[in-house]
Amino acid sequence: MEGKNIVSVTERTADDQKNIPHSGGYFFDFDVESIHLSLDELFKAGVHFGHKHERRHPRMDEYVYTYKDGLGIINLKKTIDKLEEAVQFIQSLVAENKQVVFVGTKKHASGLVRSAAERCSFPYVTERWLGGTFTNFLVMRRRLQYLNDLDEKLSSGDFAQYTKFEQMKKAEEYQKMEKRMGGLRFMKELPGAIFVVDIKQNRIAVLEAVKQRIPIIAFVDTNDDPSHIDYPIPANNDAISALKFILGYICKAVIEQKRKKKEVSESNKNQTGKNVE
């Protein structure tokens, strides 16, 4: 099947996305160790730029340092504090083997969000949010299983007995489903949290997370209402440089936590082996 850049589901670990090939993108071979959180780095990335005063949301005033030429300037000290809070929470979820769904459907953000999620081995949504993803999860899980089954059959040649037209229709069905929900295909249960790049663009995702009591981590720009966000990160969510920096810092934290977890696991195995001897 042309354009298919993933391997058969039988070659993957269903409960852990770490074996899924990375589609590429900015974070594919990015050196996350090069990211260091500081006021200077946030400033260079343009994280401090908000929206014009007339577009401000009053509930974001606590995160605004000042207004310059009518433009909101985000208090980067508060960005650091809130980003650290969010990162610590994400690391706690990783320690508990829970997933975080990355959501970013804006054109300028979708590629970065997908690349970051894949680097972290987390599920993601970069196309339109499908209503009921959380609130009707039993149905969604069945659709995801069907997608996985379809992938396996296409890859193994089970549809070879069908006519060329039927094979083409199955391939088209797979490609359509893969585009819309492929990033969630190994989400077997509701996630430990959802991370949203733009809460206005993805309002339905936020509402579903609230309804299902799923903690929400999100960028909040000066025109956003942070009321329903459990871990708001005050930041410019329009600048690609700002997205790269914050997503990169989150990737770094996740990778470090997984490394620590692996080291502890291996240490425990070695200690168990010594005790047996």
C-alpha positions as YAML, in Angstrom:
chain: A
units: angstrom
residues:
- id: 1
  name: MET
  ca: [0.00, 0.00, 0.00]
- id: 2
  name: GLU
  ca: [1.65, 3.20, -1.16]
- id: 3
  name: GLY
  ca: [2.33, 5.92, 1.38]
- id: 4
  name: LYS
  ca: [2.07, 3.53, 4.31]
- id: 5
  name: ASN
  ca: [5.00, 4.27, 6.56]
- id: 6
  name: ILE
  ca: [4.24, 2.01, 9.50]
- id: 7
  name: VAL
  ca: [4.83, -1.64, 10.14]
- id: 8
  name: SER
  ca: [2.34, -4.36, 10.94]
- id: 9
  name: VAL
  ca: [0.60, -4.23, 14.29]
- id: 10
  name: THR
  ca: [1.95, -7.70, 15.00]
- id: 11
  name: GLU
  ca: [5.45, -6.23, 15.05]
- id: 12
  name: ARG
  ca: [4.51, -3.73, 17.75]
- id: 13
  name: THR
  ca: [3.97, -3.86, 21.47]
- id: 14
  name: ALA
  ca: [0.30, -3.09, 21.91]
- id: 15
  name: ASP
  ca: [0.53, -1.66, 25.42]
- id: 16
  name: ASP
  ca: [3.60, 0.47, 24.82]
- id: 17
  name: GLN
  ca: [4.23, 2.68, 21.80]
- id: 18
  name: LYS
  ca: [7.98, 2.70, 22.21]
- id: 19
  name: ASN
  ca: [8.45, 0.28, 19.30]
- id: 20
  name: ILE
  ca: [6.41, 2.34, 16.82]
- id: 21
  name: PRO
  ca: [8.61, 3.84, 14.10]
- id: 22
  name: HIS
  ca: [8.89, 7.60, 14.37]
- id: 23
  name: SER
  ca: [7.36, 9.42, 11.42]
- id: 24
  name: GLY
  ca: [10.18, 11.93, 11.53]
- id: 25
  name: GLY
  ca: [9.82, 15.62, 12.15]
- id: 26
  name: TYR
  ca: [11.64, 18.10, 14.35]
- id: 27
  name: PHE
  ca: [12.05, 15.92, 17.45]
- id: 28
  name: PHE
  ca: [13.06, 12.72, 15.65]
- id: 29
  name: ASP
  ca: [16.80, 13.15, 16.25]
- id: 30
  name: PHE
  ca: [16.67, 16.33, 18.31]
- id: 31
  name: ASP
  ca: [19.14, 16.51, 21.19]
- id: 32
  name: VAL
  ca: [16.77, 17.22, 24.08]
- id: 33
  name: GLU
  ca: [19.73, 17.46, 26.44]
- id: 34
  name: SER
  ca: [20.55, 20.78, 24.77]
- id: 35
  name: ILE
  ca: [17.41, 22.37, 26.23]
- id: 36
  name: HIS
  ca: [17.87, 24.31, 29.45]
- id: 37
  name: LEU
  ca: [15.01, 26.15, 31.11]
- id: 38
  name: SER
  ca: [15.84, 29.77, 31.87]
- id: 39
  name: LEU
  ca: [14.40, 33.24, 31.44]
- id: 40
  name: ASP
  ca: [16.89, 33.97, 28.66]
- id: 41
  name: GLU
  ca: [16.00, 30.84, 26.69]
- id: 42
  name: LEU
  ca: [12.27, 31.49, 27.02]
- id: 43
  name: PHE
  ca: [12.81, 35.08, 25.94]
- id: 44
  name: LYS
  ca: [14.83, 34.02, 22.90]
- id: 45
  name: ALA
  ca: [12.05, 31.59, 21.92]
- id: 46
  name: GLY
  ca: [9.45, 34.36, 22.07]
- id: 47
  name: VAL
  ca: [7.42, 32.61, 24.76]
- id: 48
  name: HIS
  ca: [6.61, 35.99, 26.35]
- id: 49
  name: PHE
  ca: [4.60, 37.47, 23.49]
- id: 50
  name: GLY
  ca: [0.87, 37.50, 24.13]
- id: 51
  name: HIS
  ca: [-2.06, 39.02, 22.25]
- id: 52
  name: LYS
  ca: [-3.28, 42.58, 21.98]
- id: 53
  name: HIS
  ca: [-4.87, 44.11, 25.06]
- id: 54
  name: GLU
  ca: [-8.36, 44.16, 23.55]
- id: 55
  name: ARG
  ca: [-8.18, 40.37, 23.11]
- id: 56
  name: ARG
  ca: [-7.00, 39.66, 26.65]
- id: 57
  name: HIS
  ca: [-8.94, 37.34, 28.91]
- id: 58
  name: PRO
  ca: [-9.27, 38.79, 32.44]
- id: 59
  name: ARG
  ca: [-8.47, 35.44, 34.04]
- id: 60
  name: MET
  ca: [-5.03, 35.56, 32.45]
- id: 61
  name: ASP
  ca: [-4.13, 38.87, 34.12]
- id: 62
  name: GLU
  ca: [-2.16, 37.09, 36.87]
- id: 63
  name: TYR
  ca: [0.23, 35.76, 34.23]
- id: 64
  name: VAL
  ca: [0.74, 39.05, 32.38]
- id: 65
  name: TYR
  ca: [3.81, 41.08, 33.35]
- id: 66
  name: THR
  ca: [2.91, 44.22, 31.44]
- id: 67
  name: TYR
  ca: [1.58, 45.57, 28.15]
- id: 68
  name: LYS
  ca: [3.93, 47.06, 25.59]
- id: 69
  name: ASP
  ca: [2.57, 48.85, 22.54]
- id: 70
  name: GLY
  ca: [-0.78, 47.29, 23.34]
- id: 71
  name: LEU
  ca: [0.67, 43.77, 23.34]
- id: 72
  name: GLY
  ca: [0.49, 41.52, 26.39]
- id: 73
  name: ILE
  ca: [3.87, 40.43, 27.78]
- id: 74
  name: ILE
  ca: [3.73, 37.15, 29.70]
- id: 75
  name: ASN
  ca: [5.54, 36.92, 33.01]
- id: 76
  name: LEU
  ca: [8.23, 34.35, 32.20]
- id: 77
  name: LYS
  ca: [8.98, 33.67, 35.86]
- id: 78
  name: LYS
  ca: [5.45, 32.35, 36.19]
- id: 79
  name: THR
  ca: [5.91, 30.40, 32.96]
- id: 80
  name: ILE
  ca: [8.92, 28.66, 34.49]
- id: 81
  name: ASP
  ca: [7.02, 27.86, 37.71]
- id: 82
  name: LYS
  ca: [3.99, 26.50, 35.88]
- id: 83
  name: LEU
  ca: [6.04, 24.58, 33.33]
- id: 84
  name: GLU
  ca: [7.99, 22.90, 36.13]
- id: 85
  name: GLU
  ca: [4.72, 21.96, 37.86]
- id: 86
  name: ALA
  ca: [3.39, 20.46, 34.65]
- id: 87
  name: VAL
  ca: [6.61, 18.56, 33.96]
- id: 88
  name: GLN
  ca: [6.69, 17.09, 37.47]
- id: 89
  name: PHE
  ca: [3.11, 15.92, 37.04]
- id: 90
  name: ILE
  ca: [3.89, 14.35, 33.66]
- id: 91
  name: GLN
  ca: [6.91, 12.58, 35.16]
- id: 92
  name: SER
  ca: [4.71, 11.19, 37.94]
- id: 93
  name: LEU
  ca: [2.38, 9.76, 35.30]
- id: 94
  name: VAL
  ca: [5.31, 8.17, 33.44]
- id: 95
  name: ALA
  ca: [6.42, 6.58, 36.71]
- id: 96
  name: GLU
  ca: [2.94, 5.05, 37.02]
- id: 97
  name: ASN
  ca: [2.93, 3.78, 33.41]
- id: 98
  name: LYS
  ca: [0.18, 6.21, 32.43]
- id: 99
  name: GLN
  ca: [-0.07, 7.96, 29.11]
- id: 100
  name: VAL
  ca: [-0.55, 11.60, 28.16]
- id: 101
  name: VAL
  ca: [-2.46, 12.38, 24.98]
- id: 102
  name: PHE
  ca: [-0.88, 15.25, 23.03]
- id: 103
  name: VAL
  ca: [-3.41, 17.39, 21.15]
- id: 104
  name: GLY
  ca: [-2.50, 20.01, 18.57]
- id: 105
  name: THR
  ca: [-4.62, 20.40, 15.48]
- id: 106
  name: LYS
  ca: [-3.51, 23.83, 14.23]
- id: 107
  name: LYS
  ca: [-1.60, 23.58, 10.99]
- id: 108
  name: HIS
  ca: [1.57, 25.23, 12.31]
- id: 109
  name: ALA
  ca: [1.59, 23.03, 15.44]
- id: 110
  name: SER
  ca: [0.39, 19.62, 14.28]
- id: 111
  name: GLY
  ca: [3.72, 18.37, 12.91]
- id: 112
  name: LEU
  ca: [5.60, 19.42, 16.05]
- id: 113
  name: VAL
  ca: [2.97, 17.88, 18.33]
- id: 114
  name: ARG
  ca: [3.08, 14.57, 16.48]
- id: 115
  name: SER
  ca: [6.87, 14.47, 16.46]
- id: 116
  name: ALA
  ca: [7.06, 15.28, 20.19]
- id: 117
  name: ALA
  ca: [4.39, 12.72, 21.10]
- id: 118
  name: GLU
  ca: [6.15, 10.00, 19.11]
- id: 119
  name: ARG
  ca: [9.48, 10.90, 20.74]
- id: 120
  name: CYS
  ca: [7.78, 10.45, 24.13]
- id: 121
  name: SER
  ca: [5.90, 7.31, 22.94]
- id: 122
  name: PHE
  ca: [2.60, 9.01, 23.77]
- id: 123
  name: PRO
  ca: [-0.71, 8.99, 21.85]
- id: 124
  name: TYR
  ca: [-1.61, 12.11, 19.91]
- id: 125
  name: VAL
  ca: [-4.34, 13.87, 17.95]
- id: 126
  name: THR
  ca: [-3.26, 16.24, 15.18]
- id: 127
  name: GLU
  ca: [-6.35, 16.03, 12.98]
- id: 128
  name: ARG
  ca: [-9.83, 17.15, 14.00]
- id: 129
  name: TRP
  ca: [-10.80, 15.91, 17.44]
- id: 130
  name: LEU
  ca: [-13.38, 13.14, 17.11]
- id: 131
  name: GLY
  ca: [-16.33, 13.78, 19.40]
- id: 132
  name: GLY
  ca: [-16.71, 11.00, 21.95]
- id: 133
  name: THR
  ca: [-13.02, 10.08, 22.02]
- id: 134
  name: PHE
  ca: [-13.15, 10.25, 25.82]
- id: 135
  name: THR
  ca: [-16.85, 10.45, 26.63]
- id: 136
  name: ASN
  ca: [-17.74, 7.44, 24.47]
- id: 137
  name: PHE
  ca: [-14.48, 5.60, 24.86]
- id: 138
  name: LEU
  ca: [-15.88, 2.06, 24.61]
- id: 139
  name: VAL
  ca: [-17.00, 2.77, 21.04]
- id: 140
  name: MET
  ca: [-13.72, 4.51, 20.26]
- id: 141
  name: ARG
  ca: [-11.74, 1.55, 21.59]
- id: 142
  name: ARG
  ca: [-13.64, -0.80, 19.29]
- id: 143
  name: ARG
  ca: [-12.87, 1.44, 16.32]
- id: 144
  name: LEU
  ca: [-9.19, 1.52, 17.27]
- id: 145
  name: GLN
  ca: [-9.15, -2.27, 17.51]
- id: 146
  name: TYR
  ca: [-10.76, -2.46, 14.09]
- id: 147
  name: LEU
  ca: [-8.04, -0.16, 12.76]
- id: 148
  name: ASN
  ca: [-5.35, -2.41, 14.21]
- id: 149
  name: ASP
  ca: [-7.02, -5.52, 12.80]
- id: 150
  name: LEU
  ca: [-7.32, -3.87, 9.40]
- id: 151
  name: ASP
  ca: [-3.65, -2.97, 9.48]
- id: 152
  name: GLU
  ca: [-2.65, -6.53, 10.34]
- id: 153
  name: LYS
  ca: [-4.75, -8.03, 7.57]
- id: 154
  name: LEU
  ca: [-3.48, -5.59, 4.97]
- id: 155
  name: SER
  ca: [0.12, -6.19, 6.00]
- id: 156
  name: SER
  ca: [-0.21, -9.98, 6.10]
- id: 157
  name: GLY
  ca: [-1.92, -10.19, 2.71]
- id: 158
  name: ASP
  ca: [-5.21, -11.54, 4.04]
- id: 159
  name: PHE
  ca: [-7.09, -9.42, 1.53]
- id: 160
  name: ALA
  ca: [-5.25, -10.94, -1.45]
- id: 161
  name: GLN
  ca: [-8.27, -13.18, -2.09]
- id: 162
  name: TYR
  ca: [-10.43, -10.10, -2.63]
- id: 163
  name: THR
  ca: [-10.88, -8.36, -5.97]
- id: 164
  name: LYS
  ca: [-8.59, -5.45, -6.77]
- id: 165
  name: PHE
  ca: [-11.48, -3.06, -6.27]
- id: 166
  name: GLU
  ca: [-12.25, -4.50, -2.81]
- id: 167
  name: GLN
  ca: [-8.57, -4.33, -1.87]
- id: 168
  name: MET
  ca: [-8.47, -0.71, -2.96]
- id: 169
  name: LYS
  ca: [-11.55, 0.12, -0.85]
- id: 170
  name: LYS
  ca: [-10.00, -1.55, 2.20]
- id: 171
  name: ALA
  ca: [-6.76, 0.36, 1.65]
- id: 172
  name: GLU
  ca: [-8.69, 3.63, 1.36]
- id: 173
  name: GLU
  ca: [-10.64, 2.83, 4.53]
- id: 174
  name: TYR
  ca: [-7.39, 2.13, 6.36]
- id: 175
  name: GLN
  ca: [-5.73, 5.34, 5.18]
- id: 176
  name: LYS
  ca: [-8.76, 7.41, 6.19]
- id: 177
  name: MET
  ca: [-8.93, 5.86, 9.66]
- id: 178
  name: GLU
  ca: [-5.16, 6.04, 10.12]
- id: 179
  name: LYS
  ca: [-5.19, 9.76, 9.34]
- id: 180
  name: ARG
  ca: [-8.04, 10.53, 11.72]
- id: 181
  name: MET
  ca: [-7.24, 8.27, 14.67]
- id: 182
  name: GLY
  ca: [-3.90, 6.58, 14.01]
- id: 183
  name: GLY
  ca: [-2.20, 8.52, 16.78]
- id: 184
  name: LEU
  ca: [-4.52, 6.90, 19.34]
- id: 185
  name: ARG
  ca: [-4.35, 3.34, 18.06]
- id: 186
  name: PHE
  ca: [-2.57, 1.91, 21.11]
- id: 187
  name: MET
  ca: [-4.56, 3.82, 23.73]
- id: 188
  name: LYS
  ca: [-6.20, 0.91, 25.55]
- id: 189
  name: GLU
  ca: [-7.68, 2.98, 28.36]
- id: 190
  name: LEU
  ca: [-8.39, 6.60, 29.19]
- id: 191
  name: PRO
  ca: [-5.11, 8.49, 29.62]
- id: 192
  name: GLY
  ca: [-3.59, 9.87, 32.80]
- id: 193
  name: ALA
  ca: [-3.77, 13.37, 31.32]
- id: 194
  name: ILE
  ca: [-4.22, 15.38, 28.14]
- id: 195
  name: PHE
  ca: [-1.77, 18.02, 26.91]
- id: 196
  name: VAL
  ca: [-3.35, 20.65, 24.66]
- id: 197
  name: VAL
  ca: [-1.47, 23.23, 22.61]
- id: 198
  name: ASP
  ca: [-4.47, 25.43, 21.81]
- id: 199
  name: ILE
  ca: [-7.50, 25.18, 24.10]
- id: 200
  name: LYS
  ca: [-9.65, 27.39, 21.87]
- id: 201
  name: GLN
  ca: [-9.02, 25.27, 18.79]
- id: 202
  name: ASN
  ca: [-9.58, 22.07, 20.78]
- id: 203
  name: ARG
  ca: [-12.46, 23.14, 23.01]
- id: 204
  name: ILE
  ca: [-14.30, 19.82, 22.62]
- id: 205
  name: ALA
  ca: [-11.23, 17.86, 23.74]
- id: 206
  name: VAL
  ca: [-10.99, 20.06, 26.84]
- id: 207
  name: LEU
  ca: [-14.70, 19.66, 27.63]
- id: 208
  name: GLU
  ca: [-14.50, 15.87, 27.27]
- id: 209
  name: ALA
  ca: [-11.45, 15.74, 29.53]
- id: 210
  name: VAL
  ca: [-13.27, 17.83, 32.15]
- id: 211
  name: LYS
  ca: [-16.32, 15.58, 31.97]
- id: 212
  name: GLN
  ca: [-14.21, 12.43, 32.37]
- id: 213
  name: ARG
  ca: [-12.08, 14.05, 35.10]
- id: 214
  name: ILE
  ca: [-8.91, 13.70, 33.07]
- id: 215
  name: PRO
  ca: [-6.28, 16.25, 34.20]
- id: 216
  name: ILE
  ca: [-5.53, 18.90, 31.59]
- id: 217
  name: ILE
  ca: [-2.11, 20.35, 30.86]
- id: 218
  name: ALA
  ca: [-2.17, 23.17, 28.34]
- id: 219
  name: PHE
  ca: [-0.57, 26.23, 26.83]
- id: 220
  name: VAL
  ca: [-2.57, 29.27, 27.89]
- id: 221
  name: ASP
  ca: [-2.05, 32.46, 25.91]
- id: 222
  name: THR
  ca: [-3.25, 35.87, 27.06]
- id: 223
  name: ASN
  ca: [-6.55, 35.46, 25.20]
- id: 224
  name: ASP
  ca: [-7.38, 32.08, 26.80]
- id: 225
  name: ASP
  ca: [-9.57, 31.17, 29.77]
- id: 226
  name: PRO
  ca: [-7.46, 28.93, 32.06]
- id: 227
  name: SER
  ca: [-10.37, 28.09, 34.38]
- id: 228
  name: HIS
  ca: [-10.63, 24.40, 33.48]
- id: 229
  name: ILE
  ca: [-6.91, 23.80, 33.06]
- id: 230
  name: ASP
  ca: [-5.28, 21.85, 35.90]
- id: 231
  name: TYR
  ca: [-1.73, 22.64, 34.80]
- id: 232
  name: PRO
  ca: [-1.71, 25.87, 32.77]
- id: 233
  name: ILE
  ca: [1.52, 26.89, 31.05]
- id: 234
  name: PRO
  ca: [1.33, 30.63, 30.28]
- id: 235
  name: ALA
  ca: [3.05, 30.93, 26.91]
- id: 236
  name: ASN
  ca: [2.81, 32.10, 23.34]
- id: 237
  name: ASN
  ca: [1.15, 29.22, 21.49]
- id: 238
  name: ASP
  ca: [1.42, 30.83, 18.05]
- id: 239
  name: ALA
  ca: [5.19, 31.10, 17.62]
- id: 240
  name: ILE
  ca: [6.85, 27.96, 16.29]
- id: 241
  name: SER
  ca: [10.00, 28.75, 18.30]
- id: 242
  name: ALA
  ca: [7.96, 28.81, 21.53]
- id: 243
  name: LEU
  ca: [6.26, 25.52, 20.67]
- id: 244
  name: LYS
  ca: [9.60, 23.89, 19.89]
- id: 245
  name: PHE
  ca: [11.13, 24.99, 23.16]
- id: 246
  name: ILE
  ca: [8.30, 23.94, 25.48]
- id: 247
  name: LEU
  ca: [7.54, 20.69, 23.67]
- id: 248
  name: GLY
  ca: [11.26, 19.95, 23.67]
- id: 249
  name: TYR
  ca: [11.52, 20.58, 27.40]
- id: 250
  name: ILE
  ca: [8.60, 18.23, 28.05]
- id: 251
  name: CYS
  ca: [10.22, 15.59, 25.82]
- id: 252
  name: LYS
  ca: [13.42, 15.93, 27.83]
- id: 253
  name: ALA
  ca: [11.56, 15.42, 31.11]
- id: 254
  name: VAL
  ca: [9.72, 12.35, 29.82]
- id: 255
  name: ILE
  ca: [12.86, 10.76, 28.41]
- id: 256
  name: GLU
  ca: [14.77, 11.39, 31.64]
- id: 257
  name: GLN
  ca: [11.98, 9.86, 33.74]
- id: 258
  name: LYS
  ca: [11.81, 6.78, 31.51]
- id: 259
  name: ARG
  ca: [15.58, 6.41, 31.74]
- id: 260
  name: LYS
  ca: [15.46, 6.59, 35.54]
- id: 261
  name: LYS
  ca: [12.60, 4.10, 35.62]
- id: 262
  name: LYS
  ca: [14.55, 1.69, 33.43]
- id: 263
  name: GLU
  ca: [17.66, 2.01, 35.59]
- id: 264
  name: VAL
  ca: [15.64, 1.29, 38.75]
- id: 265
  name: SER
  ca: [14.02, -1.72, 37.09]
- id: 266
  name: GLU
  ca: [17.35, -3.14, 35.98]
- id: 267
  name: SER
  ca: [18.85, -2.51, 39.41]
- id: 268
  name: ASN
  ca: [15.98, -4.37, 41.05]
- id: 269
  name: LYS
  ca: [16.41, -7.29, 38.66]
- id: 270
  name: ASN
  ca: [20.14, -7.48, 39.43]
- id: 271
  name: GLN
  ca: [19.47, -7.33, 43.15]
- id: 272
  name: THR
  ca: [16.87, -10.11, 42.85]
- id: 273
  name: GLY
  ca: [19.38, -12.22, 40.95]
- id: 274
  name: LYS
  ca: [22.01, -11.74, 43.66]
- id: 275
  name: ASN
  ca: [19.52, -12.69, 46.37]
- id: 276
  name: VAL
  ca: [18.66, -15.89, 44.51]
- id: 277
  name: GLU
  ca: [22.33, -16.82, 44.30]
...
